[in-house]
Amino acid sequence: MTNKALEKLKAFGMTNQMVVEDLSRIGKLFAVELGHLPTTAQGQEDVYYPQFEAAVRAEAAEMSKHYETFYCLEKSIRKFVSQTMEAAEKTESWWASSRVPENLKTEVSKRIQKEIDSGMTRRSSSELDYTTFES
């Protein structure tokens, strides 16, 4: 390899390393995973996952994609419902309105109280987050 070719190769390698560092900095700054680096196993996974069969871990990893989709769907629907109700009631306090069925309010109150009674911190201050599609 000639000196000129070697210098170009070194410059290419250094440029790539600088791009990786810049991407890492940007990812941290905006709290996003850009996928430019190989993922490493998390410490907790190293401790807890070996006790489960590989097939079960693989199935869980596959199911996590579905959970993520449903979570996003639920959040989007709740946001849409909230915005629609706020517009209809002309207030952010729409939950107390007569448009929300009493049986739904009662079920949500029970779920909130059950969470409080279990000693856990409430997962949300919004009653809408305690509704389900079946309610």
N, C-alpha and C positions, 0 to 999 in steps of 0.2 A: 504494500500500500504506500503510495507516495505521501510526502509530507503535506501537500495541499489537500489530498483526500482525507488524511488523518485529521487535519485541522477542521475541515468541514464536518466530519463525523463528531468531533468533540463539540463544535458549535451547535450542532443539531441536538446532541444529548443535553447540553447545558440549557438550551432554549426550552426543550421539553420539561426539564426539571423546574425551570422558572415558571412555566405555564401551570404545572401541577401545584406549585406553591401558591400561585395567584388564585387558582381555583379553590384550593383549600381555605385560603383566607376569605374569599367571597362566600363560600359555603358556610363558614362559621359566622360571618357577619350577618348573613340573612337567615341563618338557622335552616339551611336546606342541604339535603344530601344530593350532590351532583353526580355521584356514581363514577367518578374518575379514578377512584382508588379501589383496590380489592377490599371486600369487607372482611373483618376479623371477627371471630367468635367473641361474644360478650362474656365477661367473667362469670356472671350468674348462670349463664347457659352451660358453661363448663362444669359447674358444680351440680346443678339440678338435672340437666338433660341426660347424662349418662345412665341414670336409673331407669329411663324409659327405653323401650325397644326402638330401634332405628325406624321401623315401619310406622310406628305411632308418631315419632317426631316428624317424619316426612309428611304424614297425613296432616299433622297440626300446621306445618309450614304451608301446605297447600290450602288448608281451610282459612288461614290467616288472611289470605288474599280476598276471600269471600267476606270475612268479617269487616275488612277495610272498606269494601264496596258498600255493604249494608250500613255501616256506620256513617259513611258519607251521604248515602241516600237518606237516612233518618235525619241527619243534621240539616240537609237541604230542605226536606219536607217540613221540618219544624220551623225553619227560618221562613219559608213561604207562608205557612199557617200564621205565624206571628205577624209578619208584615201585612198579610191580608186582613187579619183581625184588627190590627192597629189602625189601618186605613178605614175600616168599616166603623170602628168605635171612636175614631179620632183621639185615641189615647193609648199610652203604653200599658195601662192598667186594664186591658181588655179581659183578662182572666176572670175578673169579678162580675163581668156582664152577664146578662140573661142569655146571651148567645151560646155560652158554654153550658152544656147540660149538667144538672145537679149531680146525677149519678157519676159523671166523669170527675167532677170536682171532689166528690166523696172518695172515689177510688184513689185519686192522686193524693189526697190528704192521708189516706191509710198507708200508701207506699212511703210517703215522706216520714210519717210517724214510725213505721217499721224500721226504716233506715236509721232514724235517730235513736230508737230503742235498742238497736243492735250495737250501739256505741260507736258507730261510724260517723264520720263527718258527712254532711249532706253533699252529694255529688254536684248539685246545681242549686241555684237560687230561683230558677224558673220552674214553675209548675209544669209547663209544657214538656220539660225534659223527663217528667215522670209518667207521661202518657205512653200508651202502646198502641199499635195498629188495631188491636182487638178491642180497645176501650171505646 
